[in-house]
Amino acid sequence: MLTHPVVTDIYQKVAEFLRSGKRFALAVVMKDAGSTPRKAGTKAIIDDEGSIWGTIGGGLLESDARKAAMAAIELREPTIFDFKFAGTSAAENLPICGGNMRILIEPLTDRLRDSYHAVVQALDDRARAVFVRHVVTDEKRGKFGIVTHFYRGNLPTGDDRETLAIAKAAASGESQHYFIAENYESLAEPIIPPPRLLISGGGHVGQALARTAQLVGFEVVVIEDREEFSDPSLFGDGIECRRGQFRDALFEFPIDQDTYIALVGRGHIVDSKALLSCLNSPAAYIGMMGSRRKVALVKKEFIDGMLIDEEGWKKIHAPIGLDIGAETVPEIAASIVAQMIEVRRRSVMQWERPRCRTLALT
């Protein structure tokens, strides 16, 4: 049995398994309470040999999940178990966090296959959605059934418990556990496209930033106008590099609310033009590298030119990155990625966010 912990998108791995015909189950955290290693909505894939991709918390919890998953795959029936982190001594080989987790083991079925395909398609289209799992318990037979609903586009309306949970999942970006009846519990899971990072500038910082961001799950596209810094071999596998004018490339790119932009070009003129191209985009994050003096000059230029006001400028992260005293190129890249993670995890999401783009470039 093998553990493959580095999985940035579980559903893309699910898509691979669907294409290959591999037998597997999802271990899904339905509910968490107290101090736990992972939260509701966290998932891992377990195949019929017990190999696991992703993690729901490790240790004894995953050992139990593996055993339950292999049995569920064989029987083609879902199951649920509760796990308590109830150890009383750090010297014991027992989890001592003190919380509780409810784990759904969801083996692949024809019905779930269609639901998984819908989720993967939404992610491929970079569309937001909500995937709802209903688990119905037959206490007399000791059996569980799974019913799913998938909402893409318009959400249901109303003030019932389920509708409110779905709306909260969409708005907060966090999975919501709720009961419809005593034997009917549900999990509303927001489906969010993977964050995409546009890097304007393929120099040393851009190269380090691309590799670091990819490690934490960002899809990375680098834009560079110089031939020597637009060689794909500088960035590594899976990172796209486009050669062209920063201003035009950024303006033409389909920026959405899950797009992050880092302006790390070779000077204030290049970065100013790039900033103008994405200033009014719906990007989740726009950061610009530079000294405080450079940032102050660019800010004055934009405000004096009525391209932005003081309130609008507060949305620009400049100088880019968290202030952790970074000096080396890898440290600077780490500070930028840390800031993007902070924005990603703390931002309040909107189901449909108005889009506006700069109408003209000068």
C-alpha positions, 0 to 999 in steps of 0.5 A: 500500500502506498501513500501519495500525499501531494494531490492538489486537485482530488477531482482531477485525480478522480477523472484520471481513475474514471478514464482508466477504469480503476476501482476506488473510493473517496474518503470524505470528511462529512463533519468535524468537531473540536480540534481535528487535523482536517475539516469537513469537505476534505477528501482522499482517494483510496484504491482497492489495494489500499493506496491513498492519494491525498490525506484526511488526517493521517495516522490511525484515522487513515489506517481505518479509512483504508480498511473501510474503503477496501471493504466498501469497494468490494461490496460496492456499498458506502459506509460511515464511521466516526473517529475520536481523537481521544488519546489521553497521553502523548506517550501513547500511540493514540491521536490526542487532538480531542476532536471528532470526525465523521468519515464517509467512504464513498465507493464508485457507482454508476450514479456517482460516476455521472456526478463526478463527471459533472464536477470535473467538467465544471472545473475544466470550464472554470465554473463554480458549483456546489456538489451536495451529498445526501447520506440516507441511513437504513438503521434496520439493515445497517445500510447507507445510500448516497443521493447527489445533487449538483448545482451549477449556475443558479442556486436554489432559493428559499429559507429551508435548511438545505437551501441556506446550507448550499448558499453558505457553502457557495458564499464562504467557500467552505463545506457545510454539514447539515441534517434534513432528518435524523437518518438523512445527513448532507454535505454541501461542497463548494466546487471552486476552480483551481487558483490560476497565477499569472506572472508578468515577468520571467526573470529570477523572481518570476521563475522562483515564484512559478515553481513555488506557486505550483507546489501549493496548487496554483496553475501557473502562466508566465508572460514575458517579452524577452526571448531569453526569459521566455524559455519554458525550460526555465520554469519546469513541467506544467508551467505555461510560458507565453511570449508577448507584450505584457500589456496586451497579454494581460488584457486579452487573458480571460481573468476570472475571480480565481485568478491571481496576478503577480507583476514582477517585471524588470522595472516600473514602466513595464509593471505600470503598463501591466498593472493598467491592463488588469487594474479593473479585472475581477482578479482575486489578487493583484500584487506588484513588486518594487521598493516603497519609492517605486510603489509610491511613484506608480500610485501617484501616477495612477491617482493623478491620472484618475485611473484609480482612487485611494480606496481602489489602490488598497486592493493592490498588494504593493510592495508585493508579498508578506513582510517577513524580511525576505532577501533572497529570490526564493524567500521573496517567492515564498513571501508572495505565495504566502500572501496569495494563500492568505488572500485565498483562504480568508477572502469571502467568495461571491457566487456571481461576481460582476466583471468589468475590464479596462475599456481601452489601453493608452 
